[in-house]
Every structure is written in C-alpha cells, then in structure tokens.
Amino acid sequence: MSFKPNASYDFSDAVVVITGAAAGIGRQVAEQFAAAGATLALIDRSESIADIASNLGEVHRGWIADISDPESVAATANRILSQFGRVDILVNNAGIGPLAPAEDFPLETWDKTMAVNLRGAFLVARAFAPDMLARGQGRIVNLASQAAVIGIEGHVAYCASKAGVIGMTNCMALEWGPRGVTVNAISPTVVETELGLTGWAGEKGERARAAIPTRRFARPAEIACAIMYVASREAAMVNGANLLIDGGYTII
Ligand SMILES: NC(=O)c1ccc[n+]([C@@H]2O[C@H](COP(=O)([O-])OP(=O)(O)OC[C@H]3O[C@@H](n4cnc5c(N)ncnc54)[C@H](O)[C@@H]3O)[C@@H](O)[C@H]2O)c1
C-alpha cells in the first residue's frame, strides 16, 4: 500500500491560514493544502515566508508576524481578511520547545514558551474566529503534542503549554461548536522536523524510537494528513477531540 498524502480531499474553495509555515510540519501542511486546491495565508516569524507562499502558487501569500505579539497578530489578521475576504480554516501550528531541567528552567524561557505555544495560539484563534462565527462555519486545528498528556524530562514548560492548548481547545469547541466552528487538537509524538530531531538526537533519540510501539518517529506528512481530515467537511462531528498520533506511545 503506497502512501499518498492528501489523495482525496478537495479544498478548492477554502482559504486556509497556517502559522509557523516556514518549516517542519507547517510547511508540509501548506504544501498539502496547496496541492488540494486551497488558497493559503501563511504566517511565520521567518522572512522566508513570502517566498515560500509564492513558490506554492501565485494565489498564496505569506506574512511575517510574531504570534506572541498581540499587535502583530491583529495587524496580520486584518491584512489577511482584507486580502481574501474570509478565512475558512486555521491551523494553529507555530510553536517552540526549549528544554531544561525543571529545577533550573529559566523563568524568561517559561514565559516565552507560554507566550508562543499557548497565548500565541489563543491570540490567533481569537483573531480569526469572529469571521468564522459570523458566517457560521469554520475549522480550527491546534497543534498540541503527546507532551500534553504525559511528562517528558526537560519539557516542563512545553508539557504545561501543550496541556494548556488542550484545555483551550476544549473550551473553544464547547463555545463555538454550536455556531458551526469546530476546534480540535492534534497531538503528535516526535516528528522528523528540526524541532523534533534537535530535541531527540543521538542515543536519546534511539531510546525514544525503541519505546514507541511502531518503533519510529512520525513524518510531517502523516501529521498533515490528520490535520486535513479534521479540517475537512467530512469531519463536522469531530469537535473538541485530541487526536494522538504517537505510534501508541501514550498507551504504555
Ligand atoms: N516536531 C515534533 O516532534 C513535534 C511533536 C509534537 C508537536 N509538535 C508541534 O508541532 C508544531 C510545529 O512543530 P515543528 O516541529 O514543525 O517546528 P519547527 O521548529 O520545525 O517549525 C516551527 C515554525 O514556527 C515558526 N515560529 C516559531 N515561533 C514563532 C512565532 N512566535 N511567531 C511566528 N512563527 C513562529 C518558526 O519560525 C518555524 O517556521 C509546534 O506547535 C510543535 O510544538 C512538534
């Protein structure tokens, strides 16, 4: 059975916002949504984002923004909404994962992790939800992590921020589901991106792979396919879910 990402979804009438789209999972999600016909509004703090968007096709646009900065998020959301007129799908993907033992974890690094992973996702969801709610339809997909439901050494701020993303997802799903906007979380194990492979290099990575029932890390395309499913019309009854894509790691 060969693996064909996004073989069956049609997003040709969808405007999709993806944060953190310059690298890793976000970039893969952008490529797959573009291949499925979507119009993309990509957000990243990296200056490469405009070129990444235009290389995917001339209808797409990239905006440089820091999702932890409320003014940057508000200004970018206004520009996206005036450029495209609406947003159908938001993939809240941008995130960081600085690691240190809990007893030494620098307070400013804790604050930065929360500001990007939790408050940033909240700010971006709130920036686009009013348009979705006014039209009575929308999909918000929040990248959480297996770290939301288990403890991982060195990940104290990351685990706390991603557990917060699940809590936020639950509340938004409850409040916005009745108004046509579904909100779900996707929780991968280690994914083969710069963020994932930096944190899990060498022997530590080998041990981690061996502890996963499927004996490997996830690939960005496997995460992108799950994101596209919960973002699809077919997933209208999936609301407030936390979809673990962890090769079975958290059942142990
Ligand atoms: N890779 C993994 O192992 C893994 C596992 C579980 C969950 N996740 C989550 O998936 C998401 C994507 O991870 P990834 O591995 O692709 O990361 P990555 O580091 O490869 O890419 C993250 C992207 O987000 C952007 N970004 C970071 N902070 C930003 C900010 N403040 N404003 C705007 N853009 C910002 C970066 O510039 C980069 O382009 C994250 O939320 C991460 O926590 C990743």
The ligand as an SDF file (V2000), in Angstrom:
LIG
                    3D

 44 48  0  0  0  0  0  0  0  0999 V2000
    8.3980   18.1090   15.7800 N   0  0  0  0  0  0  0  0  0  0  0  0
    7.8810   17.4710   16.7940 C   0  0  0  0  0  0  0  0  0  0  0  0
    8.4720   16.4950   17.3000 O   0  0  0  0  0  0  0  0  0  0  0  0
    6.5550   17.8770   17.3700 C   0  0  0  0  0  0  0  0  0  0  0  0
    5.8600   16.9570   18.1790 C   0  0  0  0  0  0  0  0  0  0  0  0
    4.6360   17.3220   18.7270 C   0  0  0  0  0  0  0  0  0  0  0  0
    4.1180   18.5730   18.4680 C   0  0  0  0  0  0  0  0  0  0  0  0
    4.8150   19.4500   17.6810 N   0  0  0  0  0  0  0  0  0  0  0  0
    4.2290   20.7730   17.4750 C   0  0  0  0  0  0  0  0  0  0  0  0
    4.0150   20.9890   16.0810 O   0  0  0  0  0  0  0  0  0  0  0  0
    4.1970   22.3640   15.7830 C   0  0  0  0  0  0  0  0  0  0  0  0
    5.2110   22.5120   14.6650 C   0  0  0  0  0  0  0  0  0  0  0  0
    6.4360   21.9330   15.0620 O   0  0  0  0  0  0  0  0  0  0  0  0
    7.6730   21.7200   14.0650 P   0  0  0  0  0  0  0  0  0  0  0  0
    8.3730   20.5120   14.5220 O   0  0  0  0  0  0  0  0  0  0  0  0
    7.2200   21.8210   12.6630 O   0  0  0  0  0  0  0  0  0  0  0  0
    8.5670   23.0070   14.4550 O   0  0  0  0  0  0  0  0  0  0  0  0
    9.7140   23.7420   13.6180 P   0  0  0  0  0  0  0  0  0  0  0  0
   10.6270   24.3690   14.6170 O   0  0  0  0  0  0  0  0  0  0  0  0
   10.2900   22.8370   12.5710 O   0  0  0  0  0  0  0  0  0  0  0  0
    8.8870   24.8980   12.8690 O   0  0  0  0  0  0  0  0  0  0  0  0
    8.1790   25.8510   13.6290 C   0  0  0  0  0  0  0  0  0  0  0  0
    7.8720   27.0750   12.7720 C   0  0  0  0  0  0  0  0  0  0  0  0
    7.1790   28.0110   13.6310 O   0  0  0  0  0  0  0  0  0  0  0  0
    7.7620   29.2970   13.4680 C   0  0  0  0  0  0  0  0  0  0  0  0
    7.5860   30.0700   14.7010 N   0  0  0  0  0  0  0  0  0  0  0  0
    8.1110   29.8010   15.9150 C   0  0  0  0  0  0  0  0  0  0  0  0
    7.7740   30.7730   16.7970 N   0  0  0  0  0  0  0  0  0  0  0  0
    7.0090   31.6650   16.1110 C   0  0  0  0  0  0  0  0  0  0  0  0
    6.3640   32.8750   16.4680 C   0  0  0  0  0  0  0  0  0  0  0  0
    6.4570   33.3970   17.7040 N   0  0  0  0  0  0  0  0  0  0  0  0
    5.6430   33.5240   15.5290 N   0  0  0  0  0  0  0  0  0  0  0  0
    5.5630   33.0400   14.2610 C   0  0  0  0  0  0  0  0  0  0  0  0
    6.1740   31.9010   13.8650 N   0  0  0  0  0  0  0  0  0  0  0  0
    6.8810   31.2200   14.7760 C   0  0  0  0  0  0  0  0  0  0  0  0
    9.2420   29.0120   13.1560 C   0  0  0  0  0  0  0  0  0  0  0  0
    9.8640   30.1280   12.5150 O   0  0  0  0  0  0  0  0  0  0  0  0
    9.1450   27.7740   12.2650 C   0  0  0  0  0  0  0  0  0  0  0  0
    8.9850   28.1330   10.9050 O   0  0  0  0  0  0  0  0  0  0  0  0
    4.6140   23.0300   17.0950 C   0  0  0  0  0  0  0  0  0  0  0  0
    3.4930   23.5920   17.7240 O   0  0  0  0  0  0  0  0  0  0  0  0
    5.1680   21.8890   17.9020 C   0  0  0  0  0  0  0  0  0  0  0  0
    5.1050   22.1240   19.2820 O   0  0  0  0  0  0  0  0  0  0  0  0
    6.0110   19.1170   17.1110 C   0  0  0  0  0  0  0  0  0  0  0  0
  1  2  1  0
  2  3  2  0
  2  4  1  0
  4  5  1  0
  4 44  2  0
  5  6  2  0
  6  7  1  0
  7  8  2  0
  8  9  1  0
  8 44  1  0
  9 10  1  0
  9 42  1  0
 10 11  1  0
 11 12  1  0
 11 40  1  0
 12 13  1  0
 13 14  1  0
 14 15  2  0
 14 16  1  0
 14 17  1  0
 17 18  1  0
 18 19  2  0
 18 20  1  0
 18 21  1  0
 21 22  1  0
 22 23  1  0
 23 24  1  0
 23 38  1  0
 24 25  1  0
 25 26  1  0
 25 36  1  0
 26 27  1  0
 26 35  1  0
 27 28  2  0
 28 29  1  0
 29 30  1  0
 29 35  2  0
 30 31  1  0
 30 32  2  0
 32 33  1  0
 33 34  2  0
 34 35  1  0
 36 37  1  0
 36 38  1  0
 38 39  1  0
 40 41  1  0
 40 42  1  0
 42 43  1  0
M  CHG  2   8   1  16  -1
M  END
$$$$
